[in-house]
Each structure stands twice: as structure tokens, then as C-alpha cells.
């Protein structure tokens, strides 16, 4: 499908969204508040781009499922309570 998201690209996008989500929910002991703020900002910006991309009419079923899954991952990470190191 023209304009679709290829399988290798979906894998890269999935990995990036997962790493962002993990950083938001389980920051390292040395993480600073600024780093977490930047992660939140990046996750929110990515979520907005995902929602926009999901509106494209020329996406395959796989790409739509990928975007929905990535959106859910980021939404849950942004809404989750922070797991503090040592807690």
C-alpha cells in the first residue's frame, strides 16, 4: 500500500515508543527531573504524531494496529505513576 509503514520501520517505531515508555515509568536512580520532563515532552509529541498518522486513509491493517498499540503504550506510560528507584 502506497504511503504505508513498512514492517522494519514499524519495528523501529515500536522499539522507540517502548524505550520512551520504560524511561517514563522506571527512570534510573541517576535520572534527573529535567530528563524525565524531556522524556514526557518527547512522548507527548510522538503521541500527537501517531494520532495524526492514524487518520491516514492509505494504511494497512498491520500499520493501523501498530499505531493503535504504540498510542496505547505511550498513553499508559504518560498516565502511570512514577516507580521511584529504591521504592
N, C-alpha and C positions, 0 to 999 in steps of 0.2 A: 504494500500500500504506500503510495507516494506521501511523503511527509510523516510517515510512521516512525516510531522509535525502535531502532534495531535491538536485537537481543543483547549484544555486547554492551551497547550504550545503557540499556536498562540495568544490566548488572553493575556497571559503574555508578549509575544514579542510585541504585538500591544500597550499595556499599557506602556511598557518601551520606545518604539520609540516615542509615543505621549508625554511622560513626557520630554524626551530629546528635542523634537521639541519645546515644550512650554517653556522650560528653555532657549533655544536659542533665541526665538522670544520675550519673555516677562520676562526678568530677574527681580528679586526683587530689590527693592531700595537698599538693603544692599549687593547685589551681587558685588563681586569684579571682576576685569578684569581677574584675574587668573582663577576664577571659570568658567567664560564664555569660556576662552581658553580651559580649560579641557573638558567642555561640547562639544565644537566644535571638539576636538580631538576624544572624545568617539563617537560622531555622525558619523564622517568620517570613523572611524574604523568599526563601526557597518554597515554602508552603504556598505563598501567593502565586509564584510562577507555576507551581504544579496545578493549582486550581484553574489558572488561565489555560494551561496546556490541555487540561482535561476537557475543555469546551470545544476543542478542535473536532471537526466532523470526520476527518480522514484517518482516525486512529483504529488500529486493530483491537480485537478483544483483549489480547495479551497486554497491549500498551495501556488500555483503559484500566485493566486490573492492576497493573503495575503502578499507575498514577494514584489509584484509589488506595492501594496498600501503602505507598510512600506518604500520602497525605495523612492517613490514619496513624502511621508511625510517628510522624512529626507532631501531629495534634496531641497525641497521648504524651509524648515527651515534654511538650510545652506546658501541658496541664498537670503533669506529675509533680509530686512533692520531691524536693531535693533529698537524695540519700547522702547524708553527710559522712565524710570519711571518719571512721572510728565509731560510728553510731550503731 
